[in-house]
Amino acid sequence: MTKPLSIVGIGGTTAPNSSTEQALRLALAAAAAEGATVTLFDGPQLAALPHYAPGALPGSDVARALVDAVRQADGLVLASPGYHGSISGLVKNAIDYVEETSKDARVYLDGLPVGLIVTAYGWQATGSTLATLRSIVHALRGWPTPLGAAIKSDRGMFVEGRCNDPGASGQLDLVGRQVVEFARLHQRAPAIGATGPVEDA
């Protein structure tokens, strides 16, 4: 029997229950509905992280928990607001902690499916921010899922954990489900996501 899949969500802003955080929670709920175990690192937790630097890990409980969760993860969902056309410093700092896995047996996010979510008040920021997230995931050897959710968040779109826009809600649901489906594929055939040299059988 295969072990339950672990999906880790990272994202949000310094404001609790921000649009970005609520969007991330909805994607994680879709992953949980597919049978995955989900863990969330939201904006206030990310705000507690020290600025990343080699040696920062031992001094922060949140940093250790984040890195441990990433190490055990079968997939990730990253969510960022679009700030000035790119990802927020808060989310980038959290992603920088993945550097702690550079000497692990599984380097960085090697072979992991990664769902991406961007919220912004304008379409231009959603596009450029989503492209930045994709580039970062590729650099970390991860697999961005086919759909990245680009959400132009209007006031009142997210209320008490619900998304009132059917199109946006559908995107978030699909991101969560795609991460689980690709994680299952990788679990059944680990070599399919390998980024290193392929050895002859």
C-alpha positions in Angstrom: 0.0 0.0 0.0 1.3 3.4 -0.9 1.8 6.0 1.8 -0.6 9.0 2.0 0.6 11.9 0.0 1.9 15.0 1.8 1.1 18.3 0.1 2.6 21.5 1.6 1.2 24.9 1.0 3.4 28.0 1.3 2.0 31.5 0.8 0.0 34.5 1.9 0.7 38.0 3.1 1.4 39.5 6.6 -2.4 40.1 6.9 -4.2 37.0 8.2 -6.9 35.7 5.8 -5.6 37.6 2.9 -6.9 36.8 -0.6 -3.7 35.0 -1.3 -4.0 32.9 1.8 -7.7 32.1 1.2 -6.9 31.1 -2.3 -4.2 28.8 -1.1 -6.5 27.2 1.5 -9.0 26.4 -1.2 -6.4 24.7 -3.4 -5.2 22.7 -0.3 -8.8 21.8 0.5 -9.1 20.3 -3.1 -5.9 18.3 -2.5 -7.2 17.1 0.8 -10.5 16.0 -0.9 -8.3 13.8 -3.1 -7.0 12.0 -0.1 -3.7 14.0 0.6 -2.5 15.2 3.9 -2.0 19.0 3.7 0.2 21.3 5.7 -0.1 25.1 5.5 2.6 27.7 6.1 0.6 31.0 5.9 1.5 34.6 5.8 1.9 35.2 9.6 4.1 32.1 9.8 6.2 33.3 6.9 6.6 36.7 8.5 8.2 35.0 11.5 11.0 33.6 9.4 14.4 35.3 9.7 15.8 36.6 6.4 17.4 33.5 4.9 21.1 33.1 5.2 23.3 30.0 5.7 23.1 29.1 9.4 19.7 30.7 10.0 17.8 27.4 10.4 18.8 26.4 13.9 17.5 29.7 15.4 13.9 29.5 14.1 11.3 26.9 15.0 9.2 28.0 12.0 12.2 27.7 9.6 13.0 24.2 10.9 9.3 23.1 10.5 9.1 24.6 7.0 12.3 22.8 5.8 11.3 19.5 7.4 7.8 19.7 5.8 9.4 20.4 2.4 11.7 17.5 2.8 8.8 15.1 3.5 6.5 16.6 0.8 5.2 14.8 -2.2 4.1 18.1 -3.7 3.8 21.8 -3.0 1.4 24.6 -3.6 3.0 28.1 -3.7 0.9 31.2 -3.5 2.0 34.8 -3.8 0.5 38.2 -4.2 1.7 40.2 -7.2 3.8 43.0 -5.8 5.2 45.4 -8.4 5.0 42.8 -11.1 6.7 40.0 -9.2 6.4 37.8 -6.1 6.5 39.2 -2.6 9.6 39.3 -0.6 7.8 37.4 2.1 7.2 34.4 -0.2 10.6 34.6 -1.8 12.3 34.5 1.6 10.3 31.3 2.4 11.3 29.7 -0.9 15.0 30.6 -0.2 14.9 28.2 2.7 14.7 25.3 0.2 18.4 25.9 -0.2 18.8 23.9 3.0 18.0 20.8 0.9 20.8 21.4 -1.6 22.8 18.5 -0.2 19.9 16.1 0.5 19.4 12.8 -1.4 16.5 14.6 -3.1 18.0 17.9 -4.0 15.7 20.9 -3.8 12.2 20.1 -5.3 13.6 17.4 -7.6 10.7 15.7 -9.4 8.0 17.3 -7.2 4.8 18.7 -8.7 4.3 22.3 -7.6 1.0 24.1 -8.0 1.2 27.9 -8.4 -1.3 30.6 -7.4 -1.0 34.4 -7.9 -3.5 37.0 -6.7 -3.3 40.6 -7.8 -5.5 43.6 -8.5 -4.5 43.7 -12.1 -4.0 41.1 -14.9 -0.5 42.4 -15.8 0.8 41.6 -12.3 -0.7 38.1 -12.3 1.0 37.2 -15.5 4.5 38.4 -14.7 4.3 37.0 -11.1 3.1 33.6 -12.3 6.0 33.5 -14.9 8.5 34.3 -12.1 7.1 31.5 -9.9 7.4 29.1 -12.8 11.1 30.1 -13.3 11.9 29.7 -9.6 10.3 26.2 -9.5 12.2 25.1 -12.7 15.4 26.4 -11.1 14.6 24.2 -8.0 14.1 21.2 -10.3 10.3 21.0 -9.6 7.5 20.4 -12.0 5.0 23.3 -12.2 1.6 21.9 -12.8 0.0 22.5 -16.2 -2.5 25.0 -14.7 -1.2 28.0 -12.7 -4.1 30.0 -11.1 -3.9 33.7 -12.0 -6.6 35.4 -9.9 -7.5 39.1 -10.4 -8.9 39.5 -6.9 -11.7 42.0 -6.5 -13.1 43.1 -3.2 -15.5 40.5 -1.8 -14.2 37.7 -4.0 -13.1 35.7 -0.9 -15.5 35.6 2.0 -15.0 33.4 5.0 -13.0 30.8 3.1 -15.2 30.8 0.1 -14.5 32.1 -3.4 -17.5 33.9 -5.0 -16.1 33.8 -8.5 -16.8 30.4 -10.2 -14.0 30.8 -12.6 -11.4 31.5 -9.9 -12.8 28.8 -7.7 -12.5 26.3 -10.5 -8.8 27.2 -11.1 -7.9 26.8 -7.5 -9.7 23.5 -7.3 -7.9 22.2 -10.4 -4.5 23.4 -9.1 -5.0 21.3 -5.9 -6.2 18.3 -7.8 -3.4 18.4 -10.3 -0.7 18.5 -7.6 -2.2 15.3 -6.1 -2.5 13.5 -9.5 1.1 14.3 -10.5 2.3 13.3 -7.0 0.6 10.0 -7.5 2.2 9.5 -10.8 5.6 10.3 -9.3 4.9 7.9 -6.4 4.2 5.1 -8.9 7.1 5.8 -11.2 9.8 8.0 -9.4 12.1 8.1 -12.4 9.5 10.0 -14.4 10.4 13.2 -12.6 14.1 12.7 -12.3 16.3 15.7 -13.4 19.6 14.0 -12.9 21.4 11.5 -15.3 19.3 8.5 -16.3 21.1 5.3 -15.5 20.8 2.2 -17.8 18.7 -0.6 -16.4 
